[in-house]
Amino acid sequence: MNTSALYKEQMIREYIMKVNFKDNFSIKQIKEDLRRIIKETPGIDVKWKKDDIMNEVKSGTKVVESVKSISVAITDGDNPDGTPKVHSFTYFI
């Protein structure tokens, strides 16, 4: 990985650490913000976890979804055959 990709990874990590994944957030907004920061539109993949919480008093269940991890894919130059090199980083929330 070249220094440009390492710099991008650092900038992405700093940005992801500031996002409040427990509140409302937008994948579209994350992509737009990262495009401004690293000068390319990254690929974003969010993994969710889902918990069912049972309430014995009210005799019901509540579904709680939260972010488990987020993966960000960026390019890093080209391979010898001309296809782009892609690097992916996963951040566990």
N, C-alpha and C positions, 0 to 999 in steps of 0.2 A: 504494500500500500504506500502510495507516495505522500509527500507532505501536505498536498492539497486535500487529499482524502482524510488525513489525520486531523487537519484543521477543521474540516467539515464535521467530522465525528465529534470533536470537542464542542463546536458550536451547537450541534444538535443535542448533545447531552446536557449542556447548560440550559437550553430552551426547554427540553422535556422535564427537567427538574423543577421548572417554574410553573408548569401547567397543573392546575387543580383538577385531577381526574375524579375527585369525589363530588364535584359540582358539575353543572352543565358545561360541556365543552364541545367543540365542533371539529371534526376531522378536516373539514374544508378550511377552517380557520388555521389549524395547525399547518396544513400544506401551504397556505398563503404566507404565513409567517416564516416558515422555513425557506420558501422560495426567495423571500426578501433577504434572508440571512445568508444562505449558502449559494444563491444565484442559480438554483435549479429546482425543479419541482420533484420532491422525493416521492417514492411509493410508501404508503402507510398501511399497516395491517394491525388491527386492534383485536386482541383476544379478550373475551369476556368470561367472567365467572358468574354463576347464578346460584343463589341460595334461596331456599324456601324456609321462611321463619314461621313457625307455628305459634299462634296465640291461643293459649288454653282458656283464657278468660272470655274472649270474644268468639271462640270456636271457629277460627279461620286461619288462613295462611297468607303470608305476604311474600311476594317475590322481590328479592333484592338483587339487582345486577350491578356489577362493578368491573372495572378494568383490571385484568390480570397482567397483561403485558402489551407493549406496543413495539412493533418492528418498523424500522425506517430503512429504506433501500435507496442508495445513491450511486451515481456512476463515478468511475475513476479512470478516465482515459479510455483507450481502446485496446483490445486484444490484437495479436498479430494478424488475425483474419478480418479485422475491421469491426468486429462486434464490440459493443461497449462492455467494459469491466463493471460488474455490479457488486457493491458491498452492502451487506445488510447488518444492522445492529439491532439487538433486542434489549429493551429496557423493561425490567419487571417492576410493577407498581405495588 
